[in-house]
């Protein structure tokens, strides 16, 4: 998973992927409001990675788009 953090987003190609700890407070609020948050608890999603530009989300086990 650490290698994934160094790559650019495959959807938009511009931003490096961020872990929960790398997101700003405002970005964390957005993540909580994304559609996937209705299906999974935020505790489960904290292990995922996000693109802060297009909000493409990468599940820790499988790629998931939002």
C-alpha positions in Angstrom: 0.0 0.0 0.0 2.9 2.4 0.6 3.9 2.2 -3.1 0.4 3.2 -4.1 0.8 6.5 -2.1 3.6 7.5 -4.4 1.7 7.1 -7.6 -0.6 9.6 -9.2 -4.3 9.0 -9.4 -5.3 6.8 -12.3 -8.6 8.8 -12.7 -7.3 12.3 -12.9 -3.5 11.8 -13.0 -2.6 14.8 -11.0 -2.5 14.2 -7.3 -0.6 11.7 -5.1 -2.9 9.6 -3.1 -3.4 10.6 0.6 -4.0 8.4 3.6 -6.4 9.5 6.4 -3.6 11.1 8.4 -2.5 13.2 5.4 -6.0 14.7 4.8 -6.8 18.1 6.1 -9.8 18.5 8.5 -11.9 19.9 5.6 -10.9 17.0 3.4 -11.9 14.5 6.1 -15.3 16.1 6.3 -15.7 15.6 2.5 -14.6 12.0 2.8 -17.3 11.3 5.4 -19.9 12.8 3.1 -18.9 10.7 0.0 -21.4 8.1 -1.2 -19.3 5.1 0.0 -19.6 6.4 3.6 -23.3 5.2 3.6 -22.1 1.6 3.2 -19.1 1.5 5.4 -18.1 2.9 8.8 -15.5 5.6 8.8 -13.3 3.4 11.0 -13.1 0.9 8.1 -12.5 3.6 5.5 -9.6 5.3 7.4 -7.2 2.6 6.0 -8.1 3.7 2.4 -6.3 6.2 0.2 -7.9 9.2 -1.6 -7.1 11.6 -4.4 -7.8 15.0 -3.0 -8.6 16.4 -6.4 -11.2 14.0 -7.8 -11.9 12.0 -4.6 -11.2 8.6 -6.2 -11.0 6.2 -3.3 -8.7 3.2 -3.1 -9.9 0.4 -0.7 -7.0 -1.2 1.2 -7.9 -4.6 -0.4 -9.6 -3.7 -3.7 -9.9 -0.5 -5.8 -13.2 1.3 -5.2 -14.4 4.4 -7.0 -16.7 6.9 -5.5 
